[in-house]
């Protein structure tokens, strides 16, 4: 009879064979079983994980705490990244909705709302339209004024738009009334007013109000509220009133072919730097009809304080991730030390049988890796459930005056979740290499007598 070590489902067993079952080819039984490689460390780790006994009950609480630490840390990281990326995305989209990705204005225009005009049909704009990152170009004109009712007054900026204006952002924000329709032929007195301004002035859809403009001579216009919008970006809501661009042109004594500038919408905000550089190269040598120059202003420069504040949120996420990884790492270190101390006599027996330290370390790293994966599974479940509940039901609200949003935003990104899982698992296993070195200090003759 001959013996051979074979794998039977999850276990390695020794099986006896008669001479007729052994083929002439080395290591083959009837040509069907060959070159078996026994992963001893993984086999022992599986047996330890599946073992239930007194020692299992002794260490289960410590190991459970370590696993919970990984789950909690990963859940916090997933929620933190989803909130911060969602927060940055929502605020950026709202600011861009009010001012586009890039504005092209007269070089003589300053930071005030009294602008120098440019021609509506500049030849250079045809070349800018051919820039691959550019999605849409639309004209605009602005004029500062004061809204006056019988009891209240409020400063605001009249933003004139033309038939080519992209209303998708504002129309999605309308809470009462309806959008305004602007044509080339007929001037409309209908405007869109923000909910915050309408509330302060006691106005509603269908009401009319007078707006006064300080110039020489002073002028006034009467407008009718066609719709009320709310974006929760309070500073902008209090500022802009959307109207027909022909009102601003007449107030500024401009020709129908003159506007404040152009708003350039891109396919993605990530293209802003590249598109700005290309557009500046195009307009660098171009002059308008009055020999003035054009100025290219990306939204990040126009509202630098907002985007600088958003960029600071990245540091908060980095700090949270580092803290959670450190906490999870120390939890697993303590759990591994308990596992090693609990199996000291087993380590001694394995050493006595000739096992090397590296092989024994792999046993405990396999076991710790299993616990880490278990923690990651629960961490993903907890984190994604929290994100889904907030995304679906808006359970946590915010003060729009402080955060520009009325609820905590959530941004689902599978790549972020995958990177967090991989990073947490890799860093946890690196943490475990240090305590596993204690195995080298275990003496076989003493540990076998260990109680």
Secondary structure, DSSP 8 states (H G I E B T S, - for coil): -EEEEEEETTEEEEEEE-GGGB-SSTT-BTTTB------HHHHHHHHHHH--SHHHHHHHHHHHHHHHHHHHHHHHHHHHHHHHHHHHHHHHHHHHHHH-SEEEEETT--SSS----EETT-THHHHHHTSTTEEEEEEEEEEEEEEE-SS-EEEEEEEEE-TT---HHHHHHEEEE------SSS---EEEEEHHHHHHHT--TT-EEEEEE-SSS-EEEEEEEEEEE--S-HHHHTTEEEEEHHHHHHHTT--TTEESEEEEEES-GGGHHHHHHHHHHHHTT-B-TTS-BEEEEEHHHHTHHHHHHHHHHHHHHHHHHHHHHHHHHHHHHHHHHHHHHHTHHHHHHHHHTT--HHHHHHHHHHHHHHHHHHHHHHHHHHHHHHHHHHHHH--SB--HHHHS-SB------HHHHHHHHHHHHHHHHHHHHHHHGGGGG--HHHHTT--
